[in-house]
Amino acid sequence: MTQPWTVVVPVKRLAAAKTRLRGGLPGVPHQDLALALAADTLAAVRACPGVAEILVVTDDAQVADAARSAGARVLPDVADAGLNAAFRHGAAGVAGWVAGLTADLPALRPAELAAALRTALSGPPEVRQFVADAPGTGTVLLAAPPGVPLDPRFGPGSAAAHAASGARPLTGDWPSLRRDVDTAGDLAAAARLGLGPRTTALTAGCLTESFCT
């Protein structure tokens, strides 16, 4: 398969990221956990054979360093504009296939991401497509063909919002792609799938068995 995909991954400032997960890993600084989630996500994206470029939209220096280490290009975030603005900013200059991906997929398997992207390539022309999260209400991936604006609707109820905007749901069995992490329960579910190395290193010294891998 050719490698047409540019993947846009916005990452908030670590101090403001993943607020519902704060305290979810006892004894681990929250910013370290938020950075590990993003770093493992980016490593999996970089290992995906369908991805030609990763664009990380952030104004956090630690995130920017981790992104560059993962081979990503860093774009400055638009201050206080929000997640959807960051997705639009990252996708604005992309001429080919573009996918917006959330940065909280620490169990992501490159093969599952590749399968979802292949499925998107075979979809209807000029139609955006999305992958819902495990509960089915949120969105982890939004894909757009060349010449079609990404038009992101991330946030509460984003799966329904994307569908209402004309995007088509992708329904493959991709558990690691669908397992985003917003809460302590999500982190435990991701751990059962198998976490990436940065998040595994943090959970190795966990204080509660449910977070141990």
N, C-alpha and C positions, 0 to 999 in steps of 0.2 A: 504494500500500500504506500502511496506517496504520503508526504508529510505536510498537509496543507494547513494544519491548525495553529492558530495563535490562541493561547489560553490567558485570560485576564483574571488576576487574583487580587482583589483588594484586601488590605490588612490594616485594621485600625491601629492607632497608637496603643501599645501594650497596656498602658495604665487604664485605658478605657475599653479594652477588648474583653469579650466573654464575661460580662458582669454577672450573669446568672450562674456561672461556674466558679465564682470566687469562693474559696474555701473548700472546693470540691475534692482537692487532693491534700489531705492534712499534712502539714509540715513542709509543703512545697510553695515557694513564692508564686503568687498568681501570675506575674509577668513571665516567669520562667515557663509556666505551663502554657500560657497563651502563645509564647514563641515556639515551644516544642510542637504544638498542634500545627502551626503554620509551616514550620520547617519540614515536618514529616509530609504534609500535603504537597509542598513544593518538590520534595525529593521524588515522590511518586509520580507527579506530573512530568518531571524531567525524564524519568525512566519510561514514560509511555511512548511507544514507537510512532504514534500518530501526531505528536506535538513537535512543531518546528520552532516555536518561540513561546516563552512565558513572559508576561508583562505583570509586574507586581506594582500596584498602586498603593503607596504608603507615604507617610511623613514621619515614620518612626525609624531612627537610625539603626537600632538593633535589627529590626525587620529587614531594612535595606541591606545590611551586611549579610544576613542569612540568605536573602534572596539572590544576591550576587554570587554567594558561595554555591548556590544551587544552579547557577547558570542562567538566572533570570535577568531581564532588564527592568530597572526600577524607574517608575514615573512618580513625580511628586503628587501627593493627594491634593484635592481641592479642599481647603480648610473648612471644616464644619458643614460640608455640603451633603454628607451622608453616603450610604452604601451604593445606592443606585447611580448617583452622580459619579462615584468612583468607577463603577462598571462602564458607564458611558464614556468617561474620560479615557479609560484604557482602551476601549474598543474603537474610539473615534478615528484613529489613523490606520486601522487594519483594513487592507484591501481584500483579503481572502476570507476563508472560513474562520470564524471567531467563536470562542466559547467563554462564557463567564462562569467561574468556579468559586465556591466558597472556600475559605482558608482554614476550615475546622474539620478536616477529614483525615485524622491521624491513622486510621486503619486502611486508607485507600490503597487498592492494588492496581498497579499500572495496567494489567490486562483487562480489568473491569472498565477502567476509563477508556482504554482503547476500543473495547467492544461497544461502549455507548457512543463514542465518536464515529465509529464505522456505521452504526445504525443511523445516526443523524445524517451521514453522507448519502444514505440511500432514501432519505425522506422526500416528501414533495418539494419541488423547487420553490424558492422564495417564501418558504414557511419556516419560522423559528420553531425550535423544539426544546423541551426541557425535561429534566429528570427530577421527580419529586423526592423528598427525603423519606426516611423510613416510616414516619407516621402518615405520610401522604399529604400533609398540609403545606409544608415548606418546599423550597427549591434548592437543590445543590448545584445544578448545572443548567445553563441556558445557552443554546447554540443558535447561530445565525449564519446563513449562506452569504457568499460574497454579494455586496451591494444592498443587503438587507440590514437595517439598523438593529442593534441588539435589543433595544427597548426594554431594559430590565424592570421588573416589578418585585424585587426582593423585599422581604419583610414579613410580618404576620399574614398568614393566608396567601402566601405568594403563589402556591400551586394553582389555586383558583384564579388569582389575578392574572397569571401568565396565560392560563387557558382562555380566560375571558378576553384577553388582548389578541387572541388568534394563534398563540403558540400551541404546538401539538405535543402531548405527553409521550415520552419514550418509556416503554414498560418492561424493559429487560430485567433479568434477575441479577442485580449488581449490588449486593448487600454492603460492600465496603464503600462504594460510591455514595450510597444513600445514607450512610451512618455519619451524619454531622454531629457535632458535640456542642450542646448548649448548656447542659446540666450535668450534675454528678451521675445521674442515672444513664445519660447518654455516654459518658466516659466509661462507665462499667460495661455497657453494651459494646462499645468500640474495643475495649480490652478483650472481650470474648472473641471478637473477630481476629484479633492480633494487631497490636499497635506498631507504628513505625519506630525506628531506633531512638529518636530524641524523646518521644513520649514514654517509651519503654524504660529508658534510663531514669526517668523521674518516678515512674510507678514501681520500680524495683525496690525502693525504700518506703513503700506506702505503709500506712498505719492501719488500713482496713483491708481485709482479704478481698473484698469485692473489686478493688482496683488493682490487684496484683495480676500480672500475666504469668 
